Amino acid sequence: MPVKFITNRQHYEEVILQVSKAQKFVWIGTADIKDLHVKHKGSVLSFLAVLNELVRKKVAVRLLHAKEPGVNFRRSFDKYPGLWNAMERQLCPRVHFKHIIIDGKFAYTGSANLTGAGLGMKSENRRNFEAGIITTDTKFVENIMQQFDEVWIGKFCKSCGRKYFCGDPII
């Protein structure tokens, strides 16, 4: 599977379910973030529990998002103290891309935010219509990683025209 176009529920099945298999790192970029729930090891739980399990296994997790998450996300986040220091998090109000990169070998890019309606378990009649691409093509994965990393390190911060909206500048 060098490159594959996915839609709707496939986001959950072919992207989110892959995250728990990460061995080295997971990078997640999203504009909107909510308390996404997933099926994991026979239970339904917050996606944050999956990330917490990863950081316990020494998998590096980076989360880059455009705005502060809502109350439900923050409540769930508070239940996983392992994430407090182990998960790296950056805020950039200009982030609109949606990327998930796993171990530098698998990447998703597309329209789905890290929300139940975008990537979660919502029924076909309640979820968003989403489209994206998943890939294991080395060059394609590298290009997605490069865009994520440039924002992550603050490459555009000095000349950013949206500094007024940035409550926590990267640099």
N, C-alpha and C positions, 0 to 999 in steps of 0.2 A: 504494500500500500504506500507508494511514494506520495501521492496526493489524492484526496478523496473529498468530494463535495457532500456536505451533510445538511440536513434540515430538521427543524422542530425537535421531536423526541430523541433523535439520534445524538443531539448535543449531550444529553444525559448519559445515554448508553455508551457513546464512543469517546467522550471527553471526560466527564466527571468521574465515571467509574474507573478510568485509567489513573487518576491522580493518586489513589491509594497504593498503586504499584510503584510509585517513585522510589528510587534508591539513593539518589544524590541530591536533587533539588527540584523544586516546583516554583515557577514564577507565574503569578496571576496578575493580569492587568485588566481593569474594568472601569467603566464610568460610574456605574451604580452597583451598590453592594447591599445585600440583605441577608437575613438569616436563612440561607438555603438549607433545606433538609434533604437527606439522601438515605438510600438503603445501604447498610454496611454491616456485614457479618450477621445477617439475620434480623437486624433491628432498623428502625428509622431514627436517625439522629441528625443533629446539626452537622453541616459540612465542617464546621470548626473542630468537631471531635475527630474527624479524619485528619485534619491538619495537625491537631495536637498529637495524635498517634505518630504521624510522620516525624515531627520534631523530637519526640521521644526516641525515635530510631536514628536520630542525628541527620535527618534529611533537612536541608536548608529550605526555608519557605520565605518567599518574598511576595508581598501584596502591594500593588500600586493601584490607587483608586482616586477618583476625581472629587469625591465629597465625603464628608463624615457619614458613617453608616447610621441607620436608625436605631431606635431604642431596643428592638428585639435582637438585633445583631449584637449590640453592646452587652445586653443581658447574657446572651449565650457566650460571648467572648469572656466575660467575667468568670464563667464556670471552668475555664481552661487556663489556669495560671501558667502552664507550660508554654503557652503561646506568648505570654506577656513580654518575655525577654527573648525568646528563641525565634519568634516570627518577626522578620523585618517588615516594616510597613512605611510607605511613603504616600503622601497626598500631593496630587497635582491637578488643579482644576481644569487643565487643558486636556487631560487624558480622556479620550473618547474611544480609543481602540479597545478591543477585547481580545486578549491573548492568554493562552495557557501553554506553558512550556514545561516539559517533563524531561529531566536529565539531559537536556540538550539533544535529545534524539527524537522527540515527538513534540509537535506543536499544533495548536488550534489558533485560528484567527477568524473572526467573523463578527456577527451582530449581537450575540447573546451576552448580556451582563451577568454578573454573578448573583442571580436572583432565582427564586423558584419558578417564576414565569419564563425565564430565559433558559436556565440550565437544569432546573430541578424536576421534581416528580409530579408536577401538576398534570391534570388530565388533559387530553387532546383538546377539549372544549374550553379550557381555562388558561392554557399556556400561550405565550407569544408565538408568532410566526417568525422563526429564526433561520438564518442561513450562515454557513461557514465552511471552512476548509480545514481538514486535518492532514497532517503530513509527517512523513519520516524522511523526506528528501533533505539531505544534509544542508545544502545551500539554502533552501527555503527556510528551514529551521533557523539557520544562522542569521538570515535576514530579519526574521521575527524577533530573535533574541537581540539583535543589534538595536532595533527600534526601542524595545523595552529598556535595554541597558542605557541608551543615550538619555532617556527621560529619567531613569533611576538615578544616574550620577549627576543630574542637574545640568546637562549640556546646554539647555535652552534657557536656564533661569536668569542669567545676567541680562539678556536682551528681551525677556518676556514682557509682553504688553498686557498681561493679566495679573501682574504682581498684586494689585489691589485686592484681588479675590483669593489670594493665596494666604491662608491662615498659618501655614507651617512650611515655609520655603525649604526646598531641598538643600540649597546652598545659601 
